[in-house]
Amino acid sequence: MSVAFRRESDEEHLEPKFEIPIPPGPNLVTARGLALTQARVAELEALLPGLTDDALEATKRELRYWRTRQATAQLAPEPDGEAVEFGCAVTYRLNGQERTIHIVGDDEADPAAGLISFSAPLSRAMMEAMPGETVAFGGKPDAIEIVAITVPDKA
């Protein structure tokens, strides 16, 4: 029979289901980030028994991601607050505006809440700078001035 007259199954036209991509590099986490990852794994594991078909497969895929992130998590040492490093809060001035961000792990990042991943360009530009220093950013020398560095309370 000719291929033109053969009925193809509906599955052949569905988008393939890929794994959720794992960010490259180390999986550094804050104590809060590790707790959030553990909570997400527990939440997804609790959902599994009540799910069917598509929802089950999607949840299993997400659970594989979070289990991998939990297994590879590296709790970062507590920052000392003398220079910009993972886990600290940084107040900086960029384009005349003063802002404060917290440098966290990839999975804990939420830019709208001021939680910026350590792998983000802004964080990378400020790493190891001290209060009063200026650093290059966006192709401009001295674009960012570090105003203050603090160590947030443990959650």
C-alpha positions in Angstrom: 0.0 0.0 0.0 1.2 3.5 -0.8 2.4 5.7 2.0 0.0 8.4 0.8 -3.0 6.3 1.7 -1.7 5.1 5.0 -3.3 6.7 8.1 -0.6 7.9 10.5 -1.3 7.7 14.2 -1.9 10.9 16.1 1.2 10.4 18.2 3.4 10.9 15.2 2.3 14.5 15.1 2.8 15.4 18.7 5.7 17.5 19.9 8.4 15.3 21.4 8.7 15.5 25.2 12.2 16.5 26.2 13.7 16.6 29.7 13.8 19.9 31.5 17.2 21.4 30.8 19.6 21.5 33.7 21.6 24.8 34.0 25.3 24.4 33.2 27.9 24.6 35.9 27.8 23.8 39.6 24.4 23.7 41.4 25.2 26.1 44.2 22.4 26.7 46.7 21.6 28.8 49.7 20.1 27.1 52.8 16.8 28.5 51.7 17.3 27.3 48.1 18.0 23.7 49.4 14.9 23.8 51.5 12.8 25.0 48.5 14.2 22.1 46.4 13.5 19.5 49.0 9.9 20.9 49.4 9.3 20.8 45.7 10.5 17.1 45.5 8.2 16.2 48.4 5.3 18.1 46.8 5.6 16.4 43.4 6.0 13.0 45.0 2.8 13.5 46.9 1.0 14.4 43.7 2.0 11.3 41.8 -0.6 8.8 43.1 -3.6 10.9 42.1 -2.5 11.7 38.5 -3.3 10.0 35.2 -1.7 9.9 31.8 -0.5 13.2 30.5 -0.4 14.9 33.9 1.5 11.9 35.3 4.1 12.0 32.6 4.6 15.8 33.0 4.9 15.5 36.7 7.4 12.6 36.5 9.5 14.7 34.1 9.4 17.7 36.5 10.2 15.3 39.4 13.3 14.0 37.6 14.5 17.5 37.2 14.0 18.4 40.9 15.5 15.1 42.1 18.6 15.7 40.0 18.9 19.3 41.4 18.5 18.0 44.9 21.1 15.3 44.4 23.6 17.7 42.9 23.0 20.6 45.3 26.1 22.1 46.8 25.3 24.2 49.9 27.5 27.3 49.5 29.5 28.6 52.5 28.1 31.5 54.4 29.4 34.8 52.9 31.4 37.0 55.1 30.0 40.3 53.7 33.3 41.9 52.9 33.1 41.4 49.1 30.2 40.4 46.8 29.8 36.7 46.8 27.2 34.0 46.5 24.5 34.3 49.2 24.9 38.0 50.0 22.7 41.0 49.5 24.2 43.7 47.4 23.1 47.3 47.2 24.4 48.9 44.0 23.9 52.0 41.8 23.4 51.6 38.1 22.4 54.4 35.8 21.7 56.7 38.8 19.3 54.2 40.4 20.0 52.4 43.6 18.8 48.8 44.0 19.4 45.8 46.2 19.6 42.2 45.0 20.3 38.9 46.7 22.7 36.5 44.9 21.3 33.0 44.9 21.3 29.7 43.0 19.8 29.1 39.6 16.6 27.5 40.8 16.0 30.0 43.6 16.3 33.0 41.3 13.3 35.3 40.9 14.4 38.6 39.4 11.1 40.3 40.2 11.7 39.6 43.9 15.3 40.8 43.7 16.7 37.2 43.8 19.4 37.0 41.0 21.2 33.9 40.0 24.9 33.8 40.6 25.3 32.9 36.9 23.5 36.0 35.7 25.6 38.7 33.9 24.8 41.3 36.6 25.9 39.0 39.4 29.0 37.9 37.6 30.0 41.5 37.0 29.8 42.3 40.7 31.5 39.2 42.1 34.5 39.9 44.4 33.9 43.7 44.4 33.9 45.6 47.6 31.8 48.6 48.8 32.9 51.8 47.1 34.3 50.0 44.1 33.0 50.4 40.6 32.8 47.6 38.0 32.2 47.3 34.3 28.8 46.2 33.0 27.2 46.2 29.6 30.3 47.3 27.9 30.7 50.4 30.0 33.6 50.7 32.4 32.6 51.8 36.0 28.9 51.2 35.2 28.0 49.8 38.6 29.0 51.2 42.0 28.8 48.8 44.9 27.1 50.7 47.7 26.8 48.1 50.5 27.0 44.3 51.1 25.1 42.5 53.8 24.6 38.9 54.8 20.9 38.1 55.1 19.6 36.3 58.2 19.4 32.5 57.9 15.9 31.4 56.9 
